[in-house]
Amino acid sequence: MSKTSETNNNVILEVKGLKKYFPVHRGFLQRVVGWIKAVDGVDLGLSAG
């Protein structure tokens, strides 16, 4: 068996294209003036073992 096949059988969690943005507020009315990109387009795989 190849490593790729073994890895796919033991995957517990797989995330593709994860994005997390936080708004930037400014002014008296706390308007959103921009975004901070904490994570942008991350792929992650968690395998058993």
Residue frames as qw, qx, qy, qz and C-alpha x, y, z in Angstrom:
[[0.000, 0.889, 0.457, 0.000, 0.00, 0.00, 0.00],
 [0.394, 0.491, -0.040, 0.776, 1.29, 3.49, -0.77],
 [0.204, -0.182, -0.473, 0.838, 1.62, 6.24, 1.81],
 [0.296, -0.080, -0.182, -0.934, -1.21, 8.16, 0.16],
 [0.620, -0.272, -0.634, -0.373, -3.64, 5.24, 0.55],
 [0.516, -0.273, -0.672, 0.455, -2.66, 4.69, 4.18],
 [0.064, -0.075, -0.241, 0.965, -3.07, 8.37, 4.98],
 [0.426, -0.173, -0.342, -0.820, -6.52, 8.57, 3.40],
 [0.632, -0.308, -0.701, -0.117, -7.75, 5.59, 5.47],
 [0.513, -0.350, -0.552, 0.557, -6.64, 7.13, 8.79],
 [0.038, 0.335, 0.038, 0.941, -7.89, 10.70, 8.28],
 [0.143, -0.497, -0.729, 0.448, -9.90, 11.91, 11.28],
 [0.112, 0.857, 0.272, -0.424, -10.35, 15.52, 10.19],
 [0.492, 0.145, 0.422, 0.748, -9.71, 17.23, 6.87],
 [0.104, 0.852, 0.264, -0.440, -10.19, 20.94, 6.15],
 [0.525, 0.226, 0.417, 0.707, -9.64, 22.62, 2.80],
 [0.121, 0.555, 0.281, 0.774, -9.63, 26.34, 2.09],
 [0.406, -0.669, -0.524, 0.336, -10.13, 27.48, 5.71],
 [0.185, 0.514, 0.029, 0.837, -10.58, 31.25, 6.08],
 [0.396, -0.700, -0.513, 0.302, -11.01, 33.33, 9.24],
 [0.230, 0.487, 0.047, 0.841, -11.26, 37.11, 9.07],
 [0.288, -0.587, -0.546, 0.524, -11.80, 39.61, 11.89],
 [0.169, 0.859, 0.309, 0.373, -13.44, 43.02, 11.33],
 [0.402, -0.059, -0.228, 0.885, -11.56, 46.24, 12.17],
 [0.106, -0.848, -0.515, -0.064, -13.88, 48.80, 13.80],
 [0.353, 0.019, -0.099, 0.930, -13.18, 52.54, 13.93],
 [0.144, -0.371, -0.185, -0.898, -14.97, 55.70, 14.95],
 [0.366, -0.133, 0.450, -0.803, -17.80, 56.62, 17.26],
 [0.821, 0.100, 0.018, -0.562, -20.29, 54.27, 15.57],
 [0.554, -0.321, 0.766, 0.063, -17.76, 51.43, 15.40],
 [0.758, 0.556, -0.077, -0.331, -18.06, 51.06, 11.64],
 [0.861, -0.072, 0.399, 0.308, -16.14, 48.27, 9.93],
 [0.204, 0.882, -0.270, -0.328, -13.26, 49.89, 8.02],
 [0.402, 0.551, -0.720, -0.130, -11.30, 46.77, 7.11],
 [0.969, -0.172, -0.049, -0.169, -10.57, 43.13, 7.80],
 [0.180, -0.644, 0.743, -0.024, -7.64, 41.29, 9.40],
 [0.868, 0.194, -0.396, -0.226, -6.97, 37.94, 7.75],
 [0.586, -0.555, 0.567, -0.165, -5.95, 35.51, 10.49],
 [0.518, -0.064, 0.823, 0.222, -6.09, 32.49, 8.19],
 [0.530, 0.594, -0.092, -0.598, -6.66, 32.55, 4.43],
 [0.784, 0.433, -0.357, -0.264, -6.95, 29.40, 2.33],
 [0.181, -0.509, 0.823, -0.175, -5.31, 26.88, 4.68],
 [0.843, 0.029, -0.459, -0.278, -5.55, 23.12, 4.04],
 [0.268, -0.489, 0.721, -0.410, -5.20, 20.82, 7.06],
 [0.818, -0.038, -0.513, -0.256, -5.39, 17.07, 7.57],
 [0.402, -0.512, 0.632, -0.421, -5.39, 15.25, 10.92],
 [0.700, 0.147, -0.675, -0.183, -4.62, 11.53, 10.84],
 [0.855, -0.483, 0.003, -0.188, -5.14, 8.86, 13.48],
 [0.902, -0.009, -0.173, 0.395, -2.11, 7.68, 15.40]]
